[in-house]
Amino acid sequence: MAKLYFRHGAMNSGKSTALLQAAFNYEERGQRVLLAKAQVDTKGDAQVLSRLGISRAVDLLIAPDDDVRARFQALATGTEPEALVGNVELPPVACLLVDEAQFLTPEQVEDLLRIAVLDGVPVLAYGIRTDFRTHSFPGSARLLELAHSLEELKTICRCGRKAMFNARKVDGQFVFAGDQVAIDGEVNYESLCGACYLRFSDGVLG
């Protein structure tokens, strides 16, 4: 049975790089993959961007009201306009790779599980667990509940400890209030360990 995987980590832990490497590994073996990401992540528009400077266009931008399984099936079979395959018979999809999965709705995460279990296609979802106030994103919370496999991608804090939290900075200063979603370009983020996060937040969580 195919599985749903959630590979999570703090900001700058290499999630997008790992996703692009996974896609390369599948395709090096002649297998077809589809890449998707949440539309709310406007960084890179319709591309997955890695801090290493590599990028790749996604096959599916997921809007908040999308039926993810229906759109996946249409792309997989070539019936969705984005497929643009004419009468060419498409090979089966070996894997669905999802970037910025924390921005999906809980219902869309449930669709990812259905794609894995009912359609037999492994789904590798990459994202962060919590926002800058240490609260779960709805998509991440559902992934933690449903994924067959959880894997943490690690990065380090400025002090050298393992980073756990995503701190938001505006004009170079840490802020601990505001909307849950603010994409890079509007603000900046820094991954911090628990000790540094509490030091900068004056001991406040959330």
N, C-alpha and C positions, 0 to 999 in steps of 0.2 A: 504494500500500500504506500502511495506517495504521502509525503508529510508536509506540514506547514512549519517552517523554521522562522524564528525571530532572532535576528542578530542585532543586538543593541549595544550602545555605548554612548559615552558623553560626547559632546561636540569635539570634532577634530580627532576622533579615534580611528579614522580610516574606513568608515562604513561605505562611502561611495566608491572608494578605491577597491575595497573588497568585492563589492557588487560587480564592478567592471572586470575585475580579475576572474570572477566566477563565470561571467558571460564569455570571456575569452576562452576559458578552459573548456566549456561546453562546445563552443564553436570550433575550437581546434580539433575536436573529435568528430566534427561533421554533424553536430546536433543543433537543432533550431531552438533559440530562446526568444522570449519576448520581455522587453523592459517596460516598466510602468513607474509612474510617480504621481503623487498627489498634486493636483493643479494649483492648490493654494501656495505651494512652494514656487514662487516666481523667480527665484535665483536660477539663472541659466535657462529660463523659459522652458522649452521642451527638451532639455538636455539634462543628463546626469553629469555633474561636474565633480572632478576630484581635485583636491588641493595640490596634487602632483602635476596638474596641468593637462590631464587627459580628460576627454569628454566623449559623450555618445548620445545621439538622439534617442528619445524614448519612442516606443511603439504606441503607448497608451498614456494619455494624461487623464487622471481620474478626477472628475468634478465631484463636488460634495453629494450630488443627488444621483450619481451614476449607479447603475446595476453592474457591478464589476464582473460578476460571472458571465452575464449576458454579453458584455463588451469583449471579454476575453474569448468567449466561444466564437464570436463573430470574427475577431482577428485571427484566431487559430485556424478557422476554416476558410478565411478569405472572403467572407461575406460582408465585412465592414468596409466602408469606403477607404479608410486609411490603409487597408491591406494592398490595394492597387496591384492585384496579381492577374487580372484577366482570367484566362482559362487554365492557368498553370496550376497543376496539382501541388499543394503544399505538403511538406513533410510534417509529421506530428510535432507538437511543441514539447521539448524535453524539460523545460523549466520556465517558470514565471519569476522574474526578479523585480522586486518592488522597492523603490527608494523613498525615503521620507514617509515611511509607513505610519508614523505617529499621527499624521494629519488625516488619515482615513477615519471614517465613521465606524462605530462598532459593527454596524450592519455590513459595511464593506469588508471588514476583517472576517466576519462570518462567511462572506462570499469566498474569501481566500481559502478558508478551510474547506468549503464545498468543492472548490477547484482541485484541491489536493486529494480529498477523500473520494469524491464522486466522479471527477473527471480524470483522476489518476495522474495529475501533473504536479510535481514538486513545486512548492512556492517558497522562495527565499525573500523574506521581508526584512528590510534594514531600517532602523530608526533609533530615536532616543526615547528613554522611558519617561522622563519628567521635564517639566518646563523650568523657567528661571526661578520660580517660587517653590520648587521641589514637588509640585503637584503632577500627577499622571496626566498625560494626554489620553483622551478617550480611546483612540486607536491603539495606543501602546498598552493601556490597561486590558483591552480585550485580547490583544495578542498574548499577553502574559497569562491570560486565562485559557486560551485555546491552543496555542502552539504546541506541537509535539516536541519540539526541541528549542531550547533557549541557549544562546551563546553570547557572552559578553566580549565586546571588542574593547581593549583597554588603551587608555592614554594617561598621561601624567599631568599633575598640577604644577604650577610655577615653583612649588616647594620641593618637588620630586616625588611626592606621594601619589598614589593612584587617584586620578580624578573621578569624581562621582556625580557632580552637579554642574549644571549649565548656568553660569551667571551672566546676566545681561548688563551691558555697558552702553551708556549714552554720553557722548562727548567725553569719553575717557573715564567716566565715573560709573561705579556699580549702582544699579537701581533694582529695587525689589518690589515694585508695584507697577501695574499696567496690564494691558491685554495679554492673553496667553500667547498669541501668535504675533510675532513681528519678525519679518524676514530680513536676513542680512542685507545691508544697504541702508536700511532705516536705522538699525542698531548693530552693535557688535556683541559677540559672546566670548566668554572665556571659561574653559573647563577647570573646575576647582575641586580639591579634596574637601571632605567634610569640615576639617579644622579651618581651612582658609575661608570656606563659604561662611561659616559661623562668625569668623573674625570680621569679615567685611559686612555682614548683615547685622552685626551687633547681637548675635545669638538668636536671631529670629528665623524661623523656618515657615515659609508661606505667608 
